[in-house]
Amino acid sequence: MPEATVHVLHVDDEPDLADLTRTFLEREDEQFAVQTAHSADNALDEISETSPDCIVSDYDMPGRNGLEFLRDVRDEHPELPFILFTGKGSEEIASEAISAGVTDYLQKKSGTEQYQLLANRIRNAVDRRQASDALTETKSRHRSLRTELIELSIALLEAEDEAVDDRIEQALGRIGAHAGVDRSYVFRLDRSAGTVSNTHEWCADGVEPQMESLQGLSTDTLAWWMEHLDQREPITIPDVSELPAAAEKERELLEEQQISSLIVAPMVEGDELTGFIGFDWLDTTDVWSDEFVDILQITGRLITSALRQESRQQELREYETVIESLSDAVYILDEDGRFTYVNDAFVELVEYDRETIIGAAPSLIKDAETAANAERQLGRVLSRDGPDTAAFTATIRPRDGDPVVCEDYMSVLPYEGDSFEGSVGTLRNVTEREARTAEVVELQRQYQTLAENIPNGAVFLFDEDLQYVRARGTELEAVGLSPETLEGATPHDIFPPETAEELTHYYTAALNGTGHTFTQTFGEETYQNRTVPVEDDDGSVAYGLALTQNVTDRVARRERLEAQNERLAEFARVVSHDLRSPLQVAGGRVELARTECESDHLAGAAAALDRAEQLVEDLTALAQAGDAAGNTEAVSVAELAANCWEVVPTADATLSVDTDQTISANRSRLRQLLENLFINAIEHGGEDVAVTVGAVDDGFYVADDGTGIPEDTREEVFEVGYSTAGDGTGFGLRIVKQIAEAHGWTIRVTDSEEGGARFEFTGVGAAE
C-alpha cells in the first residue's frame, strides 16, 4: 500500500528561502507536499482550511514571531506536530519553545544537509502522532469488545442446530476482527483417538488458512501444550521463538504457520477438556493483557455452550452467568424500548428492584434529554451506514441518591430481514472516586522521595478543588510554611491575593490538561514554577502537580550578563539573520543550477559560498558564546559524542568512545565543542581518520590518528584565524578553547598514541 501524503505547512518571511526549503523537502521525501506561508497570520488561515500534518516555522518574523505563532496553534491544535526551524538559535528560545509545547527545535545551518535532517524530524514527528492516534483507536476497540461478546452470546444461543457451525465461524470473525488478530480458531479434542483437529477457523484478509493441514494432530507430540490445557490454564505466548526447550515440537509447528504470538484458552464441558480456542498474530510479538485472555475464555465458553446443543434454558442460564460476571451494568430492551433483561450490576447501579425494572421504559432511570439522546444513538446504529456500536454519555437517575454519569455502549440485537428485535447495552459508572483515591496513594509513594530532596524547591499536588493534597520540599521551611499548613488549603488561603490569583490560573489550566512554566516573586525571592496535569489509568486528569525552585541567584546572574551581552547579541542577529539567509538562498540556487548544467565556475562559486557560510557560522558562535557556560546539567559524554558524530559529515571516518563519564556541563556548548573537534580531525586527518573519545584524570580527551600538531604551534592553533586547511576559517579551535574556559576547564594539546592530535580537558566536574 502506498504511503499517504504528508502535508507540511512551512512558514518563513523570506520567500526565496521558503521556496528553496520546499524544493529540498519534497526531494528528500516524495510523500511530502509542502505549502508555504510568509507570515503567522497567513499560516493560521491556511491551517483552518487545509489541516496540515506538520508545521515548520521560522522564529524571527514580522508581526507574530515563531513562539507567538506556536502558542496560537497550541490553543486550537494541542497535538499538531510543530517544528521551530530558525536561524536565530539560543537556549532561551529553545526553552521557551519547549515550554510552549514545540514538537522539535532545529537551528538552520549552512549546506543542504540541514534539509535532510529537517525531513527526518518531520517524518518522525508525524509518525509519532499517527502512532498515538492508533493507540487511541486500539483502546476504543477494546471497550467495544464486551458489547460484542453480548451480541455473540445471544446469536449463538438462538442458533438452530444446523446453523451452529456458521454462527461459530461468524463469532470467530467478529471477535477476531474486533480484537485485531490475524487468525481465530477452535480445535476439538478426541480423547479416544488421542488427537486434536481444527474444526472452525477465521482468517483476516491476506492470511493463509491452516485448517486443512491441522487435522488429527497427535496429542503425544503436543505434550507441553496439553499439559497446560489439562490443568485448565490459558496459554499465552508473547514470542513463539522464545518458547522453552520442552515446547520444541509446539514451536516447530507454530513457526511452520508463521505465527509470532498467540493466546489459547481451554474449552471445558463439565469437568472434561473438549478442545481449545485461540487467537494468532503473524507479525506481532507482545505480552497480551488479561483482557484478551478474558475475552478468549468467555468466547470459548459461549462456543462450548453452542456445541453442546443442550436445552435453551440451560444455555440461557450460562449466558446470564457470563453477563453477571462483568463489572459493568448490562441491559436488553425489546423492540418497543422496554427492559427485558438486566444484570445484578445494573440493579445495584439504579437501586430499583428487578421486578420494577423489567417491563419499564428507560424513562424510569433517565431524564427526557438523556432518553432522547439514546433514541438518536439507536437510530444511528440502525441506519444503513451507521456504526455497529454507539458510545455516548448518559446521566442515570437512581431511585435514591445523586445522578450518576455513565458511558453507554449500545448495539442492536441480531435480526434477519427488516424485523428489529431490540437492543443491548452496557453502562459504565465514570463518577466513582475509588480509582482517584488509589491514584493519590500511588502518587504519594512515587513523589515522596523526589519532593523531599529537591534543592531549594518544593513539590505540590492539588485536586480539582485547588486544595493541596500533598506538599513537600526544603524550600517550604525557608519561607515559613509547612506541609501541615498547606495540605487541605487553597492558594488563596496561603498566599497574597496577586500570587494566589496567578497560581489559580495555572493550576486550573493543569487540571484542564495543559502544563505551564512561569516565574513568580514571593517576598524577596524569585521562583520558577512548572505545573503539569496528572492522569489516571483511563487518561483523564485527576490531579495537578506543581514544582517550584528558588532561582533568585540565577536571575541575578542573568541580569548581570544581559548588559554585557547586549552588543554581542545585536551583532549575532545581524550575522545570523541578515547575512545567513541570502547566503543560504545563493548556495541552494547554485546547487540547483549544478543539477541542470555543468560548469567549473559553479563549483568554485559553491565552494566560496560554503566558506562564507562557515565564516558566518563561526563568527556567530564566537559572538554568542559569552564568558560563562550558562546553565549546566548532568551530561553523558558517550551519549552526546555519539549524537554529535551523527550530524558531522564524517565520510569514512570512525568514532570510538571509551568512557562512561557523566559530567556537569552546558549540553549545547559541549555539543558545539565536540562537533568542532570532530570536524577539525576530519579536515586535518583525512576522510578515513579514526577519532577516539576517552577519560583522563579529572576530565576527558578527544584524539585522532592523523598527522598531529607540531609542538611549537600548539598554542597558535587556538588563535582566531589560524588554520592549515585550505578551506578552514580559523575559528573552530578558538571556539573550543572559549567553551572550555567558560566552563572553567583547562585545555591541553598533545600527541595521541597513534601520533595524531589529542585535546585533553581537565578540571571537569562530575555530575552531582
N, C-alpha and C positions, 0 to 999 in steps of 0.2 A: 504494500500500500504506500503510495507517495506521501511524503511528509506534508503537513498543512503549511500554508504560507504564514510566515511570522511578520505581522505588520508593526513596523518600527516608526515612531514619530521622533525626528531629530530637530531639536530647537537650538538655533545659533543665529546671532545677529549679523554674522559675516556670511553673505550669500555665497561667495566663492568657496569658502571653507565648508559650508553646509553641503554644497553641490559635490565637492570633492569627497567628503565623507560618505555621502550616499553612494557614489560610484564605487568606492572601495568596499563598503559593506556588502553591497549586492554582488560584488565579485567574490568576496570571501564566502558567502553562503547564498546559494541560489534560492533558498526558501525565504530570504529576506525581501520584503517590499518596503522601501524607506520613503516616508513622506516628510518633507521639511517645512518648518515654520521659523520665521525670523524674529518672533517676539513671544513672550509668555502669553499675552492676550490672544494672539492668533492661535497659539498652541491649545489653549483652553477651549476655544471654539472648535478646533479640529478634533479634540478628544471627545466632545459631546456628539460629534457627527460620525466618527469612524471607529471609536472604541479600539485603540491600538493595543497590541500585546505587550509593548515595552516602550518607554520614553527615554531618550538620550538627550540631555540638556547641558548647554554651556552654563557657566556661572555668571561671568561679567557681561551683562546685557543691559541696555537702556530700559527704563521703566522697572518692571519686576526683575530682580536678579534670579539666579538659579535656585537659591534656597527659598525665596518667597514663592516662586513658581511651584517648588516641591510641596510646600505647605498647602497651597491651594489645591494641588492634585490630591494630597492625602485626605483633605476634608471630604472629598467625594469618592475617591477611589483608594481606600487604605491598603489594598493588596496589589495594586498595579505596579509591576516592576519599573523602577525609576533609577537610571544611572546618571550620575553627575560626571560629565566629560569636559574638563575645564583646563584652560591654560594657566589659571591662577590657583596654584596649589598651596595650601598651608594646613597646619594641624588644626587651627581654629575652624577653618571652613569644613574640614573633614569631620571634626567633632560635632559641629552644628548640623551637618548633613545627616550624620548617623542619628543624632537626637531627633531630627525631623522625620526619620523613617526612610532614608535613602536605601535602596537595594544594594548599590555598589558605587564606588568612587574611583575614578580613573583620571589621572592627570595627563594632559596632552604632552606628547614628546615629539622629537624630530624623527623623520623617517616614516615609512609606510607600515613598519611592523606594528605600530600602535593600533592600526585598524584591524589587524588580525586578532590582537588582544581584545579590542573592543567587541569584535564579533563573537569571540568566545564568551565574554562576560554577558552579552545579550542572550546568547543561546542558553547559558547556564541559568540565568535569571528566569527566562521563560519556561525552561524545563522544570525548575523548582516550583513555579506557580502551577504548572499543569499537574505535577505530582501531588501537590496539596489538594487541588480540585478532585483528583482521582481518589484520594483518601477519604474526602468528604462523601463522595459517591458510594464508596465501599461501606462506610458506616450506615448510610441510609439504606443500603441493600440489606444489611444485617437486621435492621429494625423491622423490615417488612417480612423477614423470614418466618416470624412467629405467626403472622396473619396467614401467610401462605400455607403453613402447616395445618391450620384450622380448615382451610378450604380443601386441602388434600385429604385430610381425615374424613371429612364429610363425603367427598367424592368416592373414596374407597369403600366406605361403609354402605353407600347407596348403590354400589355397583352390583348388577346382576351377575350370576355365576359365570356366564360365558364372556362377560366383559371385564373380569378381574385382571387378566394379563394386560389388556390395553390400558386399563386405569393405572396399573402399577408402572408401566413404561411412561405414561403421561406424568405420573407423580415424580418419577426419577428425572424426567426432563425439566419439569417446573422447578423442583427444588435444586437440581443441579445448575440450571441457568441462574437462579437467584443467588446461589452460593458462589458462582463464578468458577465452577470446576470444569475440567476437561472431559471427565467421564464419570458417570454414576452407574451403579450396577447392584444386582442381587445374585448371590451364589446360594444354592441349596445343597445341603449335606445329606448323603445317603450312607448311613451308618453301616448297614448290612454289606454294602459293596466297598466301603472304605474309600469313597470318592466325594469330591465336590465338583459341581458344574455351574457354569454361568448361565442363568435362566432368563434374566432380564437385563437390558443394557440401554443406556442413553449416552450419546457422544455429542460434544459440541461441534460446530462447523469446522471441517478440516481435520478432525481427529479420526483416525482409522479404527473401526470397530474391532473388537477382540473376541466376541462371544463364541464364534465358531471354533476357535483354536483353544478355548478354555473349557473343554468338556471332559468329564471323567478323570480329573486330576487326582492322583493318589494322595490320601491324607498322610501316608508314611513319608512322602517326600516334602511335606509341609509341616514337619513336626513342631518347629518353633512357633509357627503361625497357629496351629491347632491347640498348642498348649495354652496360649493366651486366650483363645476363644472359649476353650473348655472351662476356663476359670471365670468366664463371663466378663472379661476385660476388653475394653476397646483397644484397638491397635492404632497408635499414631506414629507415623514415620516421617519426620521432617525432611530427611535426606536419605534416599534409598542407598546411596553409595556408602553411607556410614553405618549400615546395619552390622550387628555383631557377627562374629565368626559362626555362631550357632545357627544363624539365619542365612547361610551361604546359598542354599537351594532357593529360598524365597527371593534373595537379592538377584540371582541369575534370571529367575522367571520374570521379575518386575522390570529388570533392565532390558529384557527382550521386548517388552511392551513400551519401552522408552519412558517409563514412569519415573518422575523425580521425587514426588512425595505423595502421601496418601493418608486417609483415615478410614478405618474399618470398625464396624460395631457388630457384635454378635446378635443374631436373631434367635429368640428363645420362645418355645411354645411349652407352657407349663414349666417343667424343670429340664426340658430337653433342648439341647442346641440343635436348631434346624437349618442354620446357614448363617450368612453374614451379608451386610450391606456396606458399600464403600464409596468413597469419593477419591478420584485420582487427579493429580496435576502433572502435566508433562514437562513444563518449563519453570516450575516454581518450587523452591525449597523454603520451608518456613516451619516455625513451631506454631501449630494451629491452636486456636483458643478453645476453651471449654465450650463456648457457644456452638462451634462447629460440631464438636463431639455430641453435645446435647441434641442438636438438630438431627444428626445422623441417627442417634439412638431412638429419638421419637419417631422419625420416618421409618426406621426398621420395625418398631413396634406396630405402627399402622399397617405396614405391608404384611407383616406376620398375621395380624388380625384379619386382613382381607383374604389371605391364603388359607386360613383355617376353615373358612366357609361355615362358621358356627352361626348360631341364631343372631338375628339383628339386635335383640335386646342385650345379649352379652357383649356384642361389638360396641353398642351404644354406651354401655357402662365403661368399657375400656377407653372409649373416646373421651368420655366425660372425665375419667381419671387423668388423662393426659392434659386436658384443659385445666383441670383443677390444680395440677402441679405447677402451672405457670403463675408467676407472681403478679402479672397484670390482670386487670378485670376484663372478662370476656363476655360478650353478649351476642345473641342472634335475634334478628327481627324478621317477622314474616312479610309477605307481600303487601300487607296493609300497614306496615310500620309499627307492629306491636311485639313486645318481648315474648319470645317462645322459650328462650334458654338464657340463664346467667350462671356464672360460676360463683364459688364462695367468695373470691376476691371482689367480685362486683357487689355482692350483697354487703360485704364489710365496708366497701367504699361509700355506698349510697345510704346505708343504715336503715333500709326498708327490709322487711322480711320477704322471702322469696314468693310467697303467695300474693303479696301486694304487687310485686313487680311483674310477674307473669301475666300477660294479657293487657298490661297497661301500655300507654303510648310514652315515647321519650319525654313528653312534656312533664311527666312525673318528676324527672330529675334535671330537666334542662329548662332555662328560660326561653322566651319566644325567639330571641335573636339567635341563641345557640342552636335551637331546634331547626330554625330556618336555614342556618348555615349548613347543618348536617344534611338537609334535603338537597341543597345545592351541590354539595360534595358527592352525594349519591348520584345525582344527575350527571355529573362529570364522569363517574365510573361507568355508568350505563351508556354513555354516548359512544358512537362508533369509534372515534379517535381518542377516547378518554383513557386514563391510566388504569392499571389493574387494581391499584390500591390508592385511596385518598388519605392523606395525613393532614390533620388540622388541629387547631387548639379548640378545646371545648370546656366551658365552665359548668361543672356539675354542682347541683344543689342537694346536698344530703338532707335527710329528714331533720337532723339536728346539726348545729354547728355552722361554721362559715363555709362559703363556696370553695370548691376545690378545682384548681386549674389542671386539666389533663391534656395529654396528647392522644387524639382519637385516630386510630388506624382502621379504615373501613373498606371492606370488599363485598362483592355480591356473592351469594350462594351459587354454585354451579347450576345451570339450567340449559335446557335444549329448546330450540325454536325461539318464539317471542314471549314465552311464559316466564315472567320474572317471579322468582320464588322467595325472595327475601335477601337480607344482607347479614354480614357477620362483622364484628369489630372488636378491638381491644382498647382499653383505656389505661393510660399510664399516668399515675399521680406525679406531677412535677413540682408540687409545692412542699413536699416533705423536707424536713430540715435535718434528718439524721445524717445524711451524707455530708452536710456542711459542718456538723459537729465533728465528725471523724476527720474532715479536712483540717479543722483548726488544730486538732491533736497532732496530726502529721506535720503541719507547718511549724508548730511549736518545736517538735523534735528536730526538724531539718534546719531551722534558722537559729536555734538556741546558741550553739557554739559560735556561729558566724557573728551574730548580733552582739554577743558579749565581748568580742575580741576585736571589733573594728577600731583601728586607731583614730582618735579624735572624731568619732562618729557615733551614730545610733541607728537602729532599725525599728520601724513602727509597722504593725499590722492593724488595719482598721476594717470595720464591717460596713454594710450597706447604710447604716445609720450614722456613719462617720465617727463611730466610737472606737477608741483604741482598744484592741483586743490583747495586744502584746507590745511591750516597749522594752528594749534592752540597748546597752551601749555605754562606753566610757564617757561620752560627752554629756550624758544626762546629768551626772553629778556636777560636772563643770559649770552647768548653767542653773543649778539649784533645783533640778527635777529628779523624780524617782519613778520607777515602774508603778509603784502603788498609786502615785498621784495621777499618772496618765491613764492607766487601764480603767476603762469604763467612762472616761471623759471624752469630750469632743474638742477640736481645736479652739472653739470659742470659749470653752471652759478654762483653757490653759494660757493662751497667747493673747497679745494685744489685738484689737479689732482688725487692723490692717493686715497683720500677719495671718490671723485666723481666716480672713476672707480669701486671701490668696491660697492658703492651704486647702480650704474648702473647694475652691475652683479646681485645683489639680487633683485632689482626692476624688471628686465626682467624676472627672474625666477618666481616671484609672478604673473606677467601678463601671464605667461605660466602655471599657476595653482599650483605652488609649493611654500610653505612658508618656511622661514628660520629664525633662531635666530643666531645672530653674535655680536661680540664686536668690537667697534672702539674707537680710541683716537682722540679727537678734542681739540687742544690746550693742556692744562694740565689736561683735564678731560677725564674720561673713560665712554663710553656709551654702554649700551646693547640694541640692536635693534632687533625687530621682524617684519618680513614682511609676509603678507598673501594676497591671491587673494580675490577680491570682485566680487561675481557673481550676474548676473541679474536674472530675473524670469525664463528664459529658461535654466539656468545653465551655460551660457557662461561667461567668465571672462571679466568684463567691466572696472575695475579699480584695483589698488593695494593700500594696506594700510600699513603704516609703523608706528610702535610705538617705541619710544626711551625713555630711562630713564638714568639719571646720576647715575652710580654705582661706582663712584670713591672711596667713603668711604668703600663700601662693598668689592671692590677689594683689598684695602689696608688691611682691616681686614683679608681677606682670605690669603693674602701673609704672614701676621704675624703668622697666625695659622699653615700654611703649614710646617714651620720649626719644631715647637714643636710637630706636629702630625706625622712627618715622621717615627719616630721609632715605634710609636704605629701602624701606617698603615702597616708597614712591618710585625709586629707581627700578626696583624689581617689576613694578607694574608696567612701566614704560617698556622695559625689555621684553617681558613675557607676553604682553597683550599687543602692543603697537608694532613690535618687530617680528615676533614669532609667527603670528597669523599670516602676514604676507609671505614670509619665507616658506611656511608650510604649503601655502597655495602654489607658490612658484615651484617648489620641489615636486608636488603632486602633478602639476601640469607637465613638468619636464619628463616625469616617469611615464605619464600617459603618451607624450609625444614619442618617447623611445619605443613604445609598443607599436607605433604607426609608421616610423621611418628610422633608418639607420644613419647616424651622424656622430663623428668623434666629438663635434662641438657639444652635443647634448650630454655626452659622458662627462666632458670637462665641466659643463655647467652644473650637472648633478653633483659632482664632487665638490665644487665650490660652494654650492648651497648647503651640502651636508656639513662642510666645515663651518659655514656661517651659523647654521643652526646649533652646532655643537658649542661654538663660542657663546651664542646667546644662552644656551642651557647652562654652561659653566659660569658665565657672568651672573646669571640669575641666582644660581646656587650660592655663589660667593656673597652676593648682596643680601640673600635671605638667611644666611647661616647664623648671623648674630654671634654673641660671645658666650652664650650659655647653652647647655644641652636641652633646656626645657624640661618637660615632664618625662620622668623615667619610669620604667616598669620592668618586670621580670621578662627577659627575652632569651629564648633558646638559641644559642649560636648555631647549632647544627640545622635546626629548622629554618632559621632566617637565611643562612647561607644557601641552602637548597632552593628556597624561594627566589633569591636574587639570581642564582645561576639560570633559572628558567627564563628570566626576562632579558638576559645578556646575550648578544649574538655570539655564540660560542664555537661555531664551525665544528672542527673535530677535537676541540679541547675537552679535557676531562676534569672533574672535580672530585676530590676525596675529602671527607670530613672525619677527623679523628679526635672528636671531643664531644662530650655530653654536657658541657657547661651551660648553666643558666645564669646570666649576668644582669646587672642593673644598668639599663641604657635607654635612651630615647630610640624607640624602634625605627622611626622614619629616618633619623640621622644615621643610625648604624646601618640601615639598609643602603643608604647612599654611599657610605664608606666602603662597604663590601663590594657593591657594584662597580665603583671606581677602581678598586684594586683588581677585580676580575678583568675589567676592560683593559687596564694597564698591562696586565700579564699577557693577554692575548695580543695586544698591539706590539709589544716588545719581545714576546717569547715565541710568537708564531701561532698559526691556527691549530696546531696539534699540541700546544703546551699543556702540561699537567699541573693543576693547581691543587694545593693542599691547605685545609684549614685545621689547625690543631691548637692544643693548650700549652701554655708555658706557666711558670710560677707567677701567680698574681695577674694572669691575663691570657691572651690568645695571640696567634700569629696567622698570617696568610703568606704562603710561599709558592714558588713555581720552579720549574726546571729549565727556564730559559737561559739567556746569556748573562744575567746578573747585572749588578750596578757597580762600577768601579768605586773603590773606597774613597778616592779623592773627590767624587761628585755626589756622595750620598746626602750631603746637606743641601746641595744645589737643587736636587730633584723636587724639593718642596717649595721652591720659589715660583712665583707667578710667571707664566710664560715659558718655563723650562720644559723642553720636550726634545727627544731624539728621534721621534717618529715624524715622518714627513707630513702626515695629516693630523698630528696631535695639536691640541690647543694650549697645552702647558698649564692647565688649571686643575686637572684631575687629582694629582697628588697633593696640591696645595689645599684642596677641599678636604682630602683625607686627614691631613695634619690639623686643619682648623676644627674638624669634627672631633678628633681625638682630644685636642686641647680643651674644647668646650665641655667635654666630659671629665676633664682633669686627668686624662691618661697621658702616659709617656710613650712616644713612638720612636722606634729604632730600626734602622735599615742594616741588614747583614746578609751574609751568603746563606742560601739554603743548602741542604745536604747534597743536592744534585748539582750545585754550582749556580743556581739561579738566584733570584732576588727573594729575600724574606723580610717581611714587615712585622715587627713584634710590638704589641701593645701591652703595657703593664700599668699597675695602679688601678686595675679594673675591679670594681666591686662586685661581689657575688650578690645574687638576688636574695632579698630577705624573705 
